Amino acid sequence: MKLKGEKTDYVISLLDADNTLTVTEAVRKMCLYFEIDYKESIRKGISANLSKASKLKSSGKVEESEALLFARSKKLDKEKKTFIITWAQNNTPIHKNFFKNIIAYKDSLDAGLHIIAGRYNNPTSIWGQKNKEGEFWNPQVVPFLDAARHNIHKNLRVLSDVKIPPTGSTPLSGLNSVTGLESCIVGHPRQQVKSLPILVGYPHKLLLSTGSCTVANYTDSKSGKKGEFHHSIGFIIVELDGKHFHIRQVSADAKGNFYDLHKRVLDGKVLDNVEGAEAAVLGDIHVAHNDKKATAVSFKMLDAMKPKHTMIHDIADCESISHHEENDPFRLMQKEENGTGDLRKELDIMLEWCRERLKYNLVIVRSNHDDFLDRWLKSVDWRRARNKRMFLFGAEILANEPVAQQKGVISWMLENEFGEDIKTLGLDDSFRVLGWELGVHGHVGANGSRGGHNQYKNMNTKMITGHTHSPNRGDGHMTVGTNSGLRVGYNKGASSWMHANALIYPDGKAQLVYIVNGKYCRDM
């Protein structure tokens, strides 16, 4: 096992953060973090790496700066209803224009500002070499520096006391149960999100990392260069709304300017976002199980943001012919009695749903539930099937229409009904907006494999997908949630589904927007 790079850096950060730890204890913690078995050979290897790099001092202790001691006593201003949370690396300059913008936005919103104290020992840093007095943070950061733990809301905790190495590729790993039922925020220069499964009646649980207000400052190792590539200038904003809260990650461009829904913060000025959004990616629709309230909120957001393109995933549900229920006679009887087994009715509802929303420039992404119809036509014996007339209708289309053969029967129906007023995509079609690939639903991966977050985030392009109904973000990949009901019968037990959409702003930055208690932000 090669022990240089990320794992050694993690041990260094533990030793820097806690001067009571021995190397053995730090290595054991590292093994737990990376989910590997502790071995004495690992401890010896890391000790050798530390010794070679002159990191292991004879005392094994790190002198704490006054700034860090101050940060550990940071208190939460309970009078505030909005909070901005970011991360700052020690011995590293701030991004000056971004920090100016944060202060302007904080003042405009009357928000509390918490900057999580990040620590990283970088021997190749030109800024670290200039200061021989030890650890420090930029003086503008120090008044807001935070190394404590806070409950911003009864269901949201900020873990400013948890130090995660900035080179760590999965900063949210191992934190699923740390805060119990509460969502949590950790400081890290990568912006990542995970939605965790919950049982019915429990609050939604998200894990989020902040982004940074300091510039990239990493070693010239492989892990350092990877960290530099994924370094995000940004922050998390939290809006308290009675019993609920709204939370969003905000990403800045290279100049430190940023969008956040209705606002544009540019060179220290807080302006109205008159440009809106370049594109919106809505959580999966599923007309048969569509949540009308969540969908209404989503389109209210679109009315304000006026995107040039609105990406639609799983427009159809095809519940009426779902192969998942073909062997359940009692479920088939229920569908027969309540009318949900009528394919014609379901497709008419889909067409009407689109007809009412053509002004939003809909782009229909080929999705797995759309494929249910083509699969049904190709596999069933129509003489024994339900919906016989619709079978004959669909079979005629699939046999004779090139669009149906290329993109599927549902795409043909939409194009036949609406012409150029709607755009449909085939399984291999690309649809790019400001560097983001939006033409992939998420059910098909590389070389015919099943799709998944870990695969997509390693692709050679940034992507926003649907399919999972669970919002997720990691490196260059983002997954939206759903606009269906959160419980539709087949997602039994714990579920990570949430109502969530994504916006792409004119600067090319993307933002996940969650619908909570019938609102996409506090002041909508």
Secondary structure as GFF3:
##gff-version 3
##sequence-region A 1 524
A	DSSP	alpha_helix	6	17	.	.	.	ID=ss1
A	DSSP	alpha_helix	23	33	.	.	.	ID=ss2
A	DSSP	alpha_helix	40	52	.	.	.	ID=ss3
A	DSSP	alpha_helix	66	71	.	.	.	ID=ss4
A	DSSP	beta_strand	82	89	.	.	.	ID=ss5
A	DSSP	alpha_helix	96	109	.	.	.	ID=ss6
A	DSSP	beta_strand	112	118	.	.	.	ID=ss7
A	DSSP	alpha_helix	126	130	.	.	.	ID=ss8
A	DSSP	three_ten_helix	142	144	.	.	.	ID=ss9
A	DSSP	beta_strand	145	146	.	.	.	ID=ss10
A	DSSP	beta_strand	149	153	.	.	.	ID=ss11
A	DSSP	beta_strand	156	159	.	.	.	ID=ss12
A	DSSP	beta_strand	183	186	.	.	.	ID=ss13
A	DSSP	beta_strand	193	196	.	.	.	ID=ss14
A	DSSP	beta_strand	205	209	.	.	.	ID=ss15
A	DSSP	alpha_helix	222	229	.	.	.	ID=ss16
A	DSSP	beta_strand	234	241	.	.	.	ID=ss17
A	DSSP	beta_strand	244	251	.	.	.	ID=ss18
A	DSSP	beta_strand	258	260	.	.	.	ID=ss19
A	DSSP	beta_strand	263	266	.	.	.	ID=ss20
A	DSSP	beta_strand	269	272	.	.	.	ID=ss21
A	DSSP	beta_strand	279	281	.	.	.	ID=ss22
A	DSSP	three_ten_helix	287	289	.	.	.	ID=ss23
A	DSSP	alpha_helix	292	305	.	.	.	ID=ss24
A	DSSP	beta_strand	309	312	.	.	.	ID=ss25
A	DSSP	three_ten_helix	319	321	.	.	.	ID=ss26
A	DSSP	three_ten_helix	323	325	.	.	.	ID=ss27
A	DSSP	alpha_helix	329	338	.	.	.	ID=ss28
A	DSSP	alpha_helix	343	355	.	.	.	ID=ss29
A	DSSP	three_ten_helix	358	360	.	.	.	ID=ss30
A	DSSP	beta_strand	362	364	.	.	.	ID=ss31
A	DSSP	alpha_helix	368	379	.	.	.	ID=ss32
A	DSSP	alpha_helix	388	400	.	.	.	ID=ss33
A	DSSP	alpha_helix	402	407	.	.	.	ID=ss34
A	DSSP	alpha_helix	409	418	.	.	.	ID=ss35
A	DSSP	three_ten_helix	419	421	.	.	.	ID=ss36
A	DSSP	beta_strand	423	424	.	.	.	ID=ss37
A	DSSP	beta_strand	432	433	.	.	.	ID=ss38
A	DSSP	beta_strand	436	437	.	.	.	ID=ss39
A	DSSP	three_ten_helix	446	448	.	.	.	ID=ss40
A	DSSP	alpha_helix	453	456	.	.	.	ID=ss41
A	DSSP	beta_strand	462	465	.	.	.	ID=ss42
A	DSSP	beta_strand	472	474	.	.	.	ID=ss43
A	DSSP	beta_strand	477	479	.	.	.	ID=ss44
A	DSSP	beta_strand	500	504	.	.	.	ID=ss45
A	DSSP	beta_strand	510	514	.	.	.	ID=ss46
###
